[in-house]
Amino acid sequence: MTPSAPASASSSSASPATPAPSAPSDSSSLTALGWDAAWEAEFAPYAAQGLLPGRVVRVDRGQCDVMTAAGTVRADTAFVTPHDPLRVICTGDWAAVEAGGNPRYVKAYLPRRTAFVRSTSSQRSEGQILAANVDHAIIAVSLAVELDLGRIERFLALAWESGAQPLVVLTKADLVPDPVTLSYLVQDVETAAPGVQVLTVSSHTGEGTDVLAAIVAGGTSVLLGISGAGKSTLANALLGADVMEVRATREVDGKGRHTTTTRNLLALPGGGVLIDTPGLRGVGLWDAGTGVGQVFSEIEDYATDCRFHDCAHEAEPGCAVLAAVDAGELPHRRLESYRKLLRENQWIVAKTDARLRSEIRRDWRIKSAEGRANYAAKRGRKL
């Protein structure tokens, strides 16, 4: 997905339990938030207009908190409220803010380097941007419940598509005391996440948190996962203080309630910044074809040896992917998950691509005709 260009608007409602970010004291503090020479060059036209650069740390109903060199300011987003939901201002954006005034306004935001986007659960299937200008996408997965490898693959597809480097963090490792069992669980996730680092951590014992802190110190990270995955507890461990509210999960099913209700950008004491997000109930794909291919890279490698270049890996002769499944080299679950995510992504893209819709209808007609012909042939043989 191509990162969005400037424009904008609001996001989810703020939680009174969420603390306000600390204000930077001088211009060097913008560097700690990710500001660099390239951003400064992009901002030059706005600087000439007397506007201030700042990073959006929270968005709430047409207002946003922006961390500038002069401090954290509250600004109105009325000038950057487009109809396109993918162009609304969001946590992680670099904004151009008025130097003064009451109210103070955001006049624009800089083109995004990366953008984490998912499909909403609404009937309109609109895209929703969760975070911008992210370097690392941390996918938190709780070891307190049974692993859902399909959901992990779905998160990974969105993370790869965003342009960020994904990282899977298996939380609550202290709840799996048997090292052999833990090793098998890690191997299962590594199989579902080729090319992605898998790290086990325990916020309770501190295991793995130092390694994670070293990884996220070099840029901006977004923390993703479902409710109950331990994101807020993990954020507190990285921050070195109980900044984010934490609630216990239900003992019956290990599920949690939404503790974090807004997306918040937080400066880490060891360097880097962290964007904490609310637990995601749904993780719909949004134009994530490249990301799906990255998650299932071994399948696409096998596919290069298929007899037909447009092989669907269903029942075609000479299919190298099916041969790999039969040989036990490729788990059948992986192939089924790959097919599912490809179909879902194609359906989403087709909603805005008339040519693709036409191609899908044509394929359906061809397959329907083939099915009727096969059925007629079978009846003929029986007669």
N, C-alpha and C positions, 0 to 999 in steps of 0.2 A: 504494500500500500504506500502510495506517495504521501509524505507528510503534508499537512494542510498549510495553506498560505494565510496571511493575516486576515482577521475578521473577528467577530465574536458575541458572547452572552453568558448565561448563568449555569449553575449546576445544582447539586442537591442541598438540602437544608442543613444548617450548622448544628452541631451538638454543643450544648452548654458545658458539657464535661470536657470538651476538647480545649487544651490550653492554647493561648495566643502565642505565636512564635516570637522568639526573642529578636530584638531589633539590632541590625548591624550598626557599628559605630562609625565606620569610615568606608571609603570606596573600595579598599582592599577586601572588605568582607563580601563584596559581590563575587570576587574570585572564588571564595569558599563555597559559593552557591552555584558555581559552574560558569561564571562569566569569563570570557576569554577574548583574544584579539579578533577572532572571527565575528563574535557577537557584537563587539564594539564597532567593527566596520559596518555591519548590517544596520546598527542603530544610528549611524552618523546623520542620516537625513532627519531623524527625529530629534537628535541632540541640537541640530541647527535651529529647530523650532522651539527650543527651550524646554523640551520634555525630558523627564527623568527615566532612566532604565530601572527595572525592578523585576523580581521573579514572583509569579503568582503562587501563593502558598495555600490559598483556600478560596473557593467560589461559593456564593450563597445568595440565590434569589436576586440576581441583577447587581449584586455587589461583590467585590472581591478584596481580599487582603493581599497587598503587594509589598514585598520586602525590598526596600531601596537602600542606597548608601546612607540616606538621612534617617532611616528608620522604617518601621512598618506602617503603611498607610491604608486606609479604607477608601476604595474608589468605586465609582459607578461605572457600569459597562454599557450604558445606553448608546454610546457611539459605536460600539462593536457588537451589535446584536443581530446576526444574520438569520435567515430562515433555514439555512443548511445546518443541521445539528452537528455535523463534523467540523464546523468552523466556529463553534462557540469557544470562548476563552476557557481554559481549564488549568488545573494545577500543573505546574511545571513550565508554563509559558513564560517567555520574557516579554514584558509589557512596556509600552511607552505611556507614562503617567504624567499628568499635569503637575507642575512644581508647586502649585498652591490652589486655593479656591475652596469654596464650600457650597455644594459638594465638589469633590475632586473627581475627574473623569479619566478613564483609560481611553486613549485615542486610537491605539493600534497594538498589535503584538507581532513579534518577529516570526518569519517563516520557521516552521518546526523542522528539526532534524529527524526526529522520530515521533511516532504517535501510536499509542496503544488503543485500538478501536475494537469494539465488539458489536454484535447485533443486539438490539433491544428485544425484549420479549413481547412487544406490542404487535398487533396485527399488521401494522405498516412496515414492520421489520426495518426500522431505521437504524443507522449506525450511531453508536454512542462512544465518544472519546473519553477515555478514563484518565490518561496522563500523557504529558508531552515532554519531549526532549529527555528521554530516558536512555541510560546506557546499559543498565542491567534490569532484567525482569525476574524477580525472585518469586518463584511459585512455591508457596508454603503448603505442605501436605502433612496431615496429622497421621502419626503411627498409632494413635489410640483407636482408630477404626480401620476396617478393611480397606485396602488400597483400591482406588478406582483408577485403573490405568487409562481407561478411555478418557476420563476427565483430564488427567495429566496431559495426554496427547493433545487434547483440545486447547488447553492453556498454552502449550508449547507452540501450537500452530499460530495462535494470535501473537505470541511473543516474538517468534521469528519474523512474522509479517510486519511487525511494528518497526523492525530495524534494530531492536535492542538484543543484547546477548542474554539468553535465558539461563537460569540456574534453578535447579530443583532442590528445595530444602525440606528434608524430612524432619518434622518437629516432634517433640515429646519422645525422643529416643530413649529416655529413662524408663518409659513404660514397656520397653522390649528388652528385658535384662539378658535374655539368651543371645549371645553374640552370633551363634550359628543362624538363628531365626532372623536376626537383624541383617546378616549378610545376604540371606536369600531375598529379603524384601528390597534391599538396595539393588541387587542384581536384576530383579523384576523391573524396577524403575529405570535402571540403566538401559535395559532392552527397549523400553518404551521411549527412551530419550537419547537416541544416538547423537554423539557429539556435544552432549550437555553434561556439565559437572553436576553430580548428585552428592549432596552434603547432608550428613545427619547431625542434628543439633538437639540440645536440651537446654531450655531456658532455666530449668530448675537446677541442674548441676553445672551449667556453663559449658558443657561439652560442645565443641564446634563453633561457639559464638565468636571466638577470637579469629578463627579462619574466615568466617563470614564477614566480620568487621574489616578485615584486611582487604577482602574482595570489593566491598562496597565503598571503601575509602576513596577510590579513584573515579568519582563521577556521581551520577544521579541514578538511584535505584527505585523501582516501584515494587511494593509488596502486594502480592495477589494471592487469592485463595478463597475457599468457601468459609462461611461462619464456623467457628470451632476449630479452625486449622492452627490457631495459636499465633496469628499475625501480630496482634497487639502486644502479647507477651514477648514475642521476638523483637518487636520494635523497642520495647522498654529495655531489653537486654542490650541492644545496640546503642541505645541512647544513654545507658548507664543510670537510668532513673525511671521511676514509675510515672511516666508522662501520659501514656495512653491508658484509658480505663480498660480493665479486664473483667470478664465475667466467666463463671464456670460453665463448662459444657454439661449437657444432660447425660447422666450415667446410663440411661436406657440405650441411646443410640450414638452418643458421642457428639451430637450436633450442638452448635452454639447459637446464641442470639447475636444480633447485630450490635456489637460494641462500638465500632467506628461507624459513624453515619455520614461523614464527609471525607473527601480526599484531602489530606493534609501533607504539606511539605515541611520536613523537619531537618535541621542541620545536625549532623552527627559529630560527636566530640572528637572522633578519630579522623575526621575528614570525610568529605562527601555529603550528600543529602539523601534523605529517604522520603518517598511518597507512600504513605499508608492509605489503603483503600478499604471501603466497606466490604464485608463478605459478599461474594457474588453467588446468587442463587442460580443464575443461568449464564452460560458461557457460549453465546452464539457466535459463529464465525461471521466475518464481514470481509468479503473479497480477500480471502486468505489462501488463495491457491498456491502461491509460492511457499507460504509457511507450512501448509500441509505437505508439500513435496519435501521440505527440509526435515520435518518430523519423521517421515517415512522414506528417508533417503535410500535405505537398503532395498526397498521395493522398487523404487525408480531406477536403481542400479541394475537389478534383475531384469527390469522391463526393457532395458537396452538390447537384451538378447532375445526378445520375443520375435517370432516369425513376422508378425504384422506390426507396423509402426503405430497403428491406432488400436492395438490390442486392449480390450477392456478387462482382461484377466478374469473372465467368467467361465468360458468353456472352449475358447479358441484353440485350435491345434497349434502346437509349437509354442505355447505360452511358457516362458521361462519362470514367471512368477508362480504359476500353479505347480510347476515342476519343483520349485524350491519348497513349496508347502508340502508336497508329496514326499520329498526327500528329508523332511524334518528340519530343513535349514531356516525356514521362515514360519513362525507361529501363525496358525490360521486366525487367531484372534487379531493379530496385527493387520492382516489383509482385510478382515471384516471391518475393523475400525477405519482403515484407509478408505475403503469404499464408502462408508457412511459419511465421513467428513467431506469427501469429494462431492458426493451427491448434495449434501447440505450447502456447501459453498457454491456449487453450480446453481442451485435454486435461488440463493440470495442474489448472486450476480445477475441472474436472468431477470430479476424484478426491475432492473434498471438498464438492461441491455436487450433491445428489441431483436437484434440479430441472433443473439444466443437463444432467446425464447423461441424464435422460429426454428433454429437448428434442433432444439430439444423436442419440439412438436413433430418435426420431420422424423427424428429418430423413433419417437413413440409410434408414429404411423407405420414405419418400416417394421418395427418389432411386433406390432399388433398384427400386421399382415402376415408376417412369418409365423406367428403363433396360430393364426387361423389356418394357414396352409398346412402346418404340421398336424394340426388337429384333424383336418380333412383327410390328409394322407393316412393317418392312423385308422380312421374309420373306414377308409377304402380298403386297407389291408385286411381289416377284420371281416369285411363283407366278402 
